Structure formats: structure tokens, C-alpha cells
Amino acid sequence: MSVCLSTILKRIEADLSDVYQRALKTTGSRNLKNLKAAQARWIAYRDADCKAEYELFEGGSGGPNAFAACKIGLTRRRIDALVAAYGKK
């Protein structure tokens, strides 16, 4: 399961990168700084939120899978939000 989640996470992070790069190209120069700051803060939020979920497993074997699944879910939602705000996938 961890191999599958890792594969999915890599793919979804690549999708996020593509959508984010398109958003950067679509946004006006006045908003560019805001979008970059928002993305950096969102990544910090996602990682902290998923680390908190990981810690619920107290070092157990389910922690890494929970961490990956959390990142996948939040990243998918971020992709949707970027597409809604800045255009198509």
C-alpha cells in the first residue's frame, strides 16, 4: 500500500506543479507575489497538518500511509482551488 500511495503522491504533486505553473502564467503581475506567498504558506500548512495526522499513530506502521494519504487529499483540493481561481487544468 505504501508503494501505491507513494506513486500516487508523486503524480499528484507533479499535477500540482503543472497547475501552479499555469496559474503563475495566468495571473497578473500585481498578484504574482500574493500567489507565490499563498502557495508557500499552503505547502507549509499541508505538511504541518499531515505531520499532525502522522503523529496520531505514535510511531506505528500506519503513520507513513496516513501522512501520504493526507498529502494526496489536501493536494487534490489545492489543485481544484487553483483551477477554480486561475483556469483549466
C-alpha positions in Angstrom: 0.0 0.0 0.0 2.8 2.4 0.8 4.3 1.9 -2.6 1.0 2.7 -4.3 0.5 5.8 -2.1 4.0 7.0 -2.9 3.4 6.6 -6.6 0.1 8.5 -6.4 1.6 11.2 -4.3 4.4 11.8 -6.8 1.9 12.0 -9.6 -0.4 14.4 -7.7 2.5 16.6 -6.7 3.5 16.8 -10.4 0.0 17.7 -11.3 0.0 20.4 -8.6 3.3 21.8 -10.0 1.8 21.9 -13.5 -1.4 23.7 -12.4 0.6 26.1 -10.2 2.9 27.0 -13.1 -0.1 27.7 -15.3 -1.6 29.8 -12.6 1.6 31.8 -12.3 1.4 32.5 -16.1 -2.2 33.4 -15.9 -2.2 35.8 -13.0 -1.4 39.4 -13.4 1.9 40.9 -12.3 0.2 42.6 -9.3 -1.0 39.2 -8.0 2.1 37.2 -8.7 3.7 37.9 -5.3 0.5 37.1 -3.5 0.1 33.8 -5.3 3.7 32.8 -4.6 3.3 33.6 -0.9 0.0 31.8 -0.7 1.4 28.7 -2.3 4.4 28.7 0.1 2.1 29.1 3.1 -0.3 26.4 1.7 2.6 23.9 1.4 3.7 24.7 5.0 0.1 24.2 6.2 -0.3 20.9 4.3 2.9 19.5 5.6 2.2 20.5 9.2 -1.4 19.2 9.0 -0.3 15.9 7.6 2.5 15.6 10.2 -0.1 16.1 12.9 -2.1 13.3 11.4 1.0 11.1 11.2 1.7 11.7 14.9 -1.7 10.3 15.8 -0.1 6.9 15.0 2.7 7.4 17.6 5.3 5.8 15.5 3.1 2.9 14.4 3.3 1.4 10.9 0.1 3.3 9.8 1.7 6.7 10.2 3.5 6.9 6.8 0.5 5.8 4.9 -1.7 8.3 6.8 0.8 11.0 6.0 0.9 10.2 2.3 -2.9 9.9 2.1 -3.3 13.2 3.9 -1.0 14.9 1.4 -2.8 13.4 -1.5 -6.2 14.6 -0.3 -5.1 18.1 0.5 -3.1 18.4 -2.7 -6.0 17.3 -4.8 -8.1 20.0 -3.1 -5.4 22.6 -3.7 -5.4 21.7 -7.4 -9.1 22.1 -7.6 -8.8 25.5 -5.8 -6.1 26.7 -8.2 -8.1 25.6 -11.2 -11.2 27.3 -10.0 -9.4 30.6 -9.4 -7.0 30.6 -12.3 -8.4 28.4 -15.1 -8.3 25.0 -16.6 -6.1 22.0 -15.6 
